[in-house]
Amino acid sequence: MELTRRSLLQGAAAGALLAVSGLPTLAAIDELVIAYNVNLPSWDPTVGPSAVNPTIQGLYLSVFDQFILQQPDLKPAPGILTDWGWNEDKTQVWMMVREDVTWHDGSPLTAEDVAWSLARAANPDSGNPINFIWSTLTNHRTEGNIVTADVKQFDPTIFKWMYFLTGYVMPKAYFEKVGAEGFEAAPIGSGPYMVDKFERNAFVRLKAYPNYWGTKPEFETVTIKFVTDATARVAEVESGSAHVTLEMPYEEFDRLKAKLNGVAAPISDIGMIFLNDVDVMKDPNVRKAAAHAIDKQTIIDRLMSGYGVKIDTLQTPQYDAFDPSITVAYDPAKAVELLAASGYSKDNPVKFKIQTTKGFKPKDYEVIQAIVGLWRRVGIEAEIEVYEIAKHYELRAADTLAPAAFYNWGNSVGDPTTSTGFAMFGPSPHSVWDGEDLIAKIAPLWGEKDEGKRILGWQEVDRTIAEDALVIPLLQYVQPILSAKGVTVTPHASGALLPHLMKRG
């Protein structure tokens, strides 16, 4: 039966009726239904702004394979590549390609696909937003199931990117045959699920790929409904219209976890406020006052029911460069003093705009409301502008964010280059801070071959950023997931909700 908007609504009504009557909704349907918190703008996981949206990766990972598999605890494992490494002087990389993999059209996945995918990502005309990483490798070539490439510029994180954003293996022959538009209309990958039907801004229906090289998914059919409103997602799972959902208000999670399955585990995402070096944010006193005026722990405790970890750098305790000695105290008196030094007060407040999403992450808007209230007490008057996450990416890429902008940053590989580095390095398309001093501190670390020296260097950068208040880190997220009693969800520390890891019972 064709799945349409009407049948989805009919299914929702039926699910609600079953829930009211007390019948087990899971046994009444054949497919797993997930209420997801974001739309899918594009099916190519390697190009465009959506390719660097951490919240979409769970959808991509259901259909496509990355070069290297990332396990739920974030550790790498053999995937399409069964082994990999550098030569002795690190002038070349080598990769061994798994030989028992097929694309969803039945054709074999080969070393040529891997080499082509890497070369395509390295091509500046490809539209890959991480092109500057992939272009550090050149002269990709194959011999049997071995791929080698020359290192044009040493990057210590290159293999980490192979299980991070845009690090997907693409089907060379199929893509060249159908082109970008044809691929968008009928995408194929080598992952656990095939795309069966896709209605933009509504849903995607997935079917388990019978020849998947890994563990066969337990649910043969999965329908993922795009439900961007958090209240609506709660209604979906509470009524039985959906069996799994995520990112709901924590008080709703606490209310429902008694009658549904609930899991809330720390993930690699952090909440932060970008500070753009424009207007009043050029004044260090304003930046520092804004940072000192925020009572992060109270916000976590009261607004997020304690589901969060306070942070003062762009590293979580699980990241490689986390340094607990770098702290920014909640000190409203200090904030008042700093503002006074620049001529501001509660009677003459400094004014700027702060942008935020609303309902994209639990309590995102409410957190910013609370922060604006705390700022008002010390002499900062901030106007809130609500935008969609897609608008954030557009503005950030053009370096036109407001002086302050809330965002959740994903760094599932835990490396400082993919948190502090890209968020704060001026030439990066993901940064809005363009200070030359910071650029000079960060630049040498991209190619540092001594790992100990590299991590210490990033910690020193984090200390500088904290002392000068060039960004305001807020918290590490704890991701709430609710599921029907008949579904067991394995959380992934990257924040990706992966249906092929879900089990019955």
N, C-alpha and C positions, 0 to 999 in steps of 0.2 A: 504494500500500500504506500502511495506517495505521501510523504510527510509535508504538510503545509502549515501555514499560520493557523488555519481553521482547525486542523486536526490536533495541533499543539494545544489550542484552547480547549477543544473537546476532551483531550487527554487530561488537561489540568482539572477540568470540572469532574471528570470521572475519578481522578486521584483524590480530589477533595471529598467526594461522596464515599469512596472506600475508607478514607481516613475517619470520616464521621461515623461510619457503620462499624468501625473497629476491625475491618478485614485487613490482612497484610498486603499493602500495596505492592511490595516487591514481587510477590508471587503472582500478581495479576498482570504483569507486563513482561515482555521478553527482553527489553533493552534497559540499560542503565541510563538514567537521565540526570544530568548535571546542570545546575544553574550557575553559570560562570559570570564573573564580574566585569568582563570587558569584551568589546567586539573584536572581530578579526578583520583588519583592513586589507591584508594581503596574504597570499599563500606562499610567496617566495620568502623563506626565512633568512635570506642573506642580503636583501636590498631594502632601502628606504627606511623611514623612521621607525616603522613597526618592528624592524629586525633588532633594534636595541631596546625594545620595550620588555622588561623582565617579566611582566605579567602575562604576556602572550606566549612565552616559551613553552608552557605546558601543552598548548595546542599544537605547536610545531613538533614537540617531542613525541606526540602521539602518532605523527605521520612520517616524520623524517628521522634519520639517524645522524647524530653528530659523529665526528671523526673518532672521538674517544668517549666512552660511556662514563657518565657521572652517577655515582651511587647516591642513595638517599642521604648518606652522611657527608656528601660532597667529595668524597675521595674518588679519584679517577680509577677506571678499570678498563680492561680490553673491550673494545666494541667493534666498529668497522676496522679500526686499527688494532691489531693484536699485540704489537710491540712498536716502540719508537725511541728515538734518541738523536744525539749529535755525534759527529765524528770527534776525534781526540782534540783537535784545535778549534772545534766549534765553527768551522767554515761551511759545514754541510749538515743537513738533517736527513734522517732516513725513517721510513715508515713501512711496516709490514701490514698488508691488507688481508682481511679475512676472506676466505675463498668460497664460503658456502652461503653467500648472500644474494638475493634477487630483488629487483625492483618490483613494484606492485603490478607492472605489466608482464611480469614473468621473466624478463631479460636479466642476465647476470650483472651484478655490481662488480666492477673490476678496478684494478689499480689505475686504469685510465680515467675512470670517473673521479677518483680521489685527486689525481694530479690536475685534471681539468677544473675541478671545484676550487682547488687552492689557487690555480692560475687565474681563474675568473675573479675570485675575491681580491687578488692582488692587482687586477686591472683597474686603474682609476676611473675608467668609463663604465664600470659595472654597476655603480650606484651602491656599492657596499659601504656602509657608514664606518666600518672598521678597516677600510682599505689600507690605512697607514700602518696597521699591524701586519696584515697579510702580505703587503708589498715588501716586507723585510726579507721574504724568501723569493727566489727567482730561479729560472731555468729548471722547472719541474719536469721530471722524466721518470719513466717506468722501465723496469726489467722484471718480467714475471709478475709476482705479486708484491714487489718492492717499489716504493716511490722514494726518490731522492730529490733534493732541491739544494741550491746554493744559498748560503746566508749572505745576503747583500748588506744587512745591518743586524748585528746580534740583538736579539730580544729575549731576555730570560723567561718571558711568560708565553712564548709562542705556543707551546704544547698545552698550556692552560686554556688558551683561547680556543683550542680544538674541542673543548667541552663547555664553551661559553657562548656569548652572543655572536651570531652569524657563523658559528663553527659547524656547519651542516654539509653533508655530502649530497651533491645534486646529480641527477641523471643526465649525463652528457648527451647521449644520442637522442633521448626523448626531448630534452630542452632545445637542442639544435633543430629538431624536426618541427616542433610546434611553436617555438618562439615564446617570448615572455607572456604575450596575451593568451596563447594557447595553454601555457602552463597554469596561468591564473584561472582559466576556465576549467581545467581538468588536471589538477596537480597529482603527481605520484611521488612517492618516496620509497624507503625501504624499512620503515618503522613498523610498529606492532599493529597499527590500524591504517585502513585505506579510507579515503574520502568517498562516501556514498552519495551524499547530497549536501549542498551548501546553499543556504539562503542568506544573503548578506544582511547584517543587522538583526537576524532572527535566530538562526541555529545552524549547526553542522551535525550531520549524522555520519558516524564512523562505523565501519565493519572490520572485524578482526582479519588481518592478513594471514591466510592459512599457511603460507610458506615463510613466515617470519623466522629469522635465524635464532632469535632469543626465546625466552619463555613465553608460551602462548598466553594471551590475555584470557582471563576467566569470563569476562563479559563479551559475548559475540558482537553485540550491537550497543553503541553508546551514542546517545543524543546529547549534545552540549548546547543548551539554550543560552543566549547572550542576554543576561539580565543585569543591567548596569546599576539599577537602584537597589541599595542594600535592603531596604524594607521589603521590596518585592522578592528578593532572594530568600529572606526569612519565610515569607508566606509560601513560596514554592516548596520549601523542604518541610515546613510544618504541616501543610495540607497533604503532602504525599505526591504533589505534582512533579517534584524532583526528588531524587534520592541522595544527592550530595550537593552541598554548596559551601562557600568559603567567604571570608572577609565580611562578616556581619558585625553589628555593634556587640561589644563584649557582654553587655547586660542581657542581650538576646541569646548569646551563646550560653551564658550561665543559666538562663531560664529554660532553655531547650535541651541542654545536655543530659538532663535526667531521663527524658523520654526518647531521646535520640542518641546516637553515638556522637561523642564530642572529643576532639583532640585539639590541643593548643600547644604548639611547640615553637621555640625560637627559630627564626629563619634568617637568611643572610641579608635581608632587606633592612635598610635604615631609613628613618624619617629625618629630614634635614631642611634647612632654609638656605637656599642660594642667596648670596648677596651679590648683586651686580654692581660693578664699580662705576656707577653713574650717580649723578645728583648728590644727595646728602650722604650716600654710602662711601663717598670718597673721604669723608671725615672719619678718622679712626675712633674718635670719641663716641660718635653716633653708633658705629658698629659694636664697639665694646660695651656700650651701655645696653644696647639691644640684647646682647648675649648675657650679660650679668643680670638682667631683669627677669629672666625666664626661670621659673621654678619647675624644672623638668620632672623631678620625682613626684611632686604633688599632682602634676598633670597626669602622669602615668597612673598614680594610685586612684585618683578621683574620676578621671574621665575614661580611663582604659581598664578600670577594675584591677590594676596591678599587672596587666598583661603587656609588659614591655621592659626593656633594659635601658637605663639612662646611659648615654654616651657623650663624650666631650670631644672626640675626634671622629673622623670618618672611618674608624675601624671598630669592629665589634670584638668582644673577647675571643672569638673564634678566628679572627683574621690574623695573618702572619705577622703584621707589624703593630699589633695592639700594644700600647704602652699605658698602663694604668696610672703612671705618675703624671700624665698630662691631664689636667683638670681645669674647668672653668666654673668658678663658684657662683651659686645664686647669691647675689649681693645687691639688692635694690639701692642701698645707700651709696654704694660705689657707682651705680648707674646714674643716680641723681648728680653726683659729683662730676662725673665725666661729661654729662650733658651741660652742666653749668659752665664748665670750662669752654664750651663752644657757644655759650649764650642761650642755651635752651632751658626750659623749665616747664612745670605743669601749666603755668600761665602763658608761656610762650613755647608751645611744644614744637618739636621737629616733626615734619609731616612727610609721609611717603606711602606708596601703595604696596600691599602684599597680595600675591596671587596664591590661590589654593584650589585643589580639587574638592569635591563635596560628595562623599559616599564612595569614592574610589578605594580608599583604605579606611578601616574602622576609625571613626571619630576624627578624620582629617580636618574637616571644617570646624568642628568643635574645638579641636586643639588650637587651631589658629585663632578662633574667637577668644579662647582663654589667654593666649599669648598677647593678643591685642589689648585685652583688659589689663594684663600685668604691665604692659608697656605704658598704658595710659597713666598708671599710678606714678611713673617716674618722669613723665614729660615727653612721651612719644605718642603721636596720634597717627595710626596707620589705618588706611582705608582698605577693606577686603574686596578683592575681585575674584569671583569664582569662574574657573574655566575647566574644560574637559582636558583629560590627560594628553590627547592628541595635540591640543593647542599649546600645551607646555613644550612638547618636543619641537613644534614649529618655531616658537619664540626663542627657545634655547639655541636651536641650530642657527638662527639669525642673530643671536646675541642681543635680543630685544626684550628679555624678561624685565619685569618691574624691578625696582631696587631690591625687593625681597620676594622670594617665591618658594613656596613649600613644595617638596618633592620627596618621593620615596626612591632611594637609590639601591639598585640590586648589584651584588658582588658575590655571586655564588662560588667563585674560585678563591675568594678570601685574600687576594693579593693586593698590596697597597697601590700598585699601578692602576688597578681597575676600580679603586675607590678614590683615594686622594689624587692619584695621577690624572685620570680623565676628568674628574670633577673640577680640578683646580688649575690645570695647565692651560694657560691662555690660548695657545694655538689649537687645542682640542675642540672639536665641534660640540662637545658636551659640557664645556666650561663657559662661564660668563665673567670670570675674574681674569683680567688681562694684565695684572701688575708685572712689570719687568723683573723686579727682584725675585718674585716667586718663580717665574719662568726660569730664571738663571739657576735657582736652587734645584728645580725638578729635572731640568734637561739632562744633566749627566747621569741620572739614575736610570733612564730608559735602557741604556746599554751596559750597565754595570755587571761585570761577570763574577765578581766576588759576592756571593749571596749574603754573607754576614754583613759586609759593608753596605750592600744595597738596602737591606732591611733597616740598618741603623740610619742610613741616609733618609729614608722615608719617615722614620720616627722624628728626625730633626725637622723635616718639612712640616710634619703634623704639629710639632711644638710651635713653630713659627706661625702657622695658620691660627692656632688657638690663641696665642698671645696677641696677634693683630686682629682677631675676630674677622677673618676673611670669609668664613662660612659659619653657620650655626647648626652643628649636629644636635639632634634631639634624643632619638631613641632607636634601639634595635627592636624590630617588630616581633611579636609572637602571633603566629597565624592561626585564627580560629577556623576549624572545619567541622561542619555538622553532616552526619549521614544517617540514613535509615538504619534501623536495628539489623537489617539483613545485609548491610554493606560494611566492610572493614576497609578503612582508608589507611594506606601507608604514607605518612607525611614525608615530603622531600624538603630538606633544609634549604634548597634554593627558592622555595616558595611555589614551585611548579606543582600543579595538581594533575597527577598522571593516572588516567583511568586504567592503564595496563598494570598498575600496581595495586588496584583495588580487588578485593576478594568478596565472595559471598559468605554470609554467616558471621 
